[in-house]
Amino acid sequence: MMQTDVLAAHRDSTGTVVSGRNRVKGLIVTPGGTAGDIILRDGGSGGTTRLQFNLSTNQSAFSFTVPGEGVLFLTDIHVTLPASSKLTVFYG
């Protein structure tokens, strides 16, 4: 059984959430009223898409836990956010 410390990082704009090899364990999303995709990439803004989901214009805040050991990011965790959206990532 794999165990790691779980840490949290917050972003309210597009950019790198955390550098280095990590696994995304869960997310809290606060939509900003603008529809669009939240995209988590490994390797910066042009990296491999590891997780992507859509927000609607009238969506409420939500959270979810990633099953299993989480999604592995080898280089960094980079997020693209729709305007005014916020994201907290739980990782380890």
C-alpha positions in Angstrom: 0.0 0.0 0.0 1.4 3.4 -1.1 1.2 6.2 1.4 2.4 9.8 0.9 1.8 13.0 2.7 -1.1 14.9 1.0 -0.5 18.6 0.4 -2.7 21.3 -1.1 -2.0 24.1 -3.6 -4.4 26.8 -4.9 -4.5 28.6 -8.2 -6.9 31.4 -9.4 -5.3 31.7 -12.8 -3.7 29.5 -15.5 -0.2 28.3 -14.5 1.9 25.7 -12.7 0.2 24.5 -9.5 3.3 22.5 -8.3 6.6 21.4 -9.7 8.0 17.9 -9.6 6.7 14.4 -9.8 3.3 14.2 -7.9 0.0 12.5 -8.0 -3.3 14.5 -8.0 -5.5 13.0 -5.3 -8.5 15.4 -5.4 -9.7 18.8 -6.4 -12.0 21.6 -5.2 -13.3 23.7 -8.1 -15.0 27.1 -7.8 -16.4 28.1 -11.2 -16.2 31.8 -12.1 -19.3 32.0 -14.2 -17.5 31.5 -17.5 -18.0 28.2 -19.3 -14.9 26.3 -20.4 -12.6 23.4 -19.7 -10.3 23.0 -16.8 -7.2 21.2 -18.1 -4.4 19.6 -16.0 -1.3 19.0 -18.0 2.0 17.2 -17.2 4.9 19.3 -18.5 3.6 22.9 -18.7 1.1 24.6 -20.9 2.0 22.4 -23.9 2.4 19.2 -22.0 0.4 16.0 -22.0 -3.2 16.4 -20.8 -3.8 14.1 -17.8 -7.2 15.3 -16.7 -9.8 17.6 -18.3 -13.4 18.5 -17.5 -15.9 21.1 -18.5 -17.6 23.9 -16.5 -20.9 25.4 -17.3 -21.8 29.1 -16.7 -24.2 28.4 -13.8 -22.3 25.6 -12.1 -21.8 25.6 -8.3 -18.5 24.8 -6.5 -17.7 21.1 -6.2 -15.0 18.7 -5.1 -14.0 15.2 -6.0 -11.5 12.6 -5.0 -9.5 10.9 -7.7 -9.8 7.1 -7.4 -6.9 4.7 -6.6 -3.5 6.3 -6.1 -4.4 9.4 -8.1 -3.3 10.7 -11.5 0.5 10.7 -11.9 2.3 13.8 -13.2 6.0 13.2 -13.9 7.2 16.8 -14.5 4.7 19.3 -12.9 1.0 19.9 -12.5 0.0 22.8 -14.8 -3.6 24.0 -14.9 -5.6 26.0 -17.6 -8.6 27.7 -16.0 -11.6 29.5 -17.5 -11.8 33.2 -16.5 -12.4 33.8 -12.8 -12.4 30.1 -11.8 -10.4 28.8 -8.9 -8.9 25.4 -8.2 -7.4 23.7 -5.1 -5.4 20.6 -5.9 -4.7 17.9 -3.3 -1.5 16.1 -4.3 1.2 13.9 -2.9 
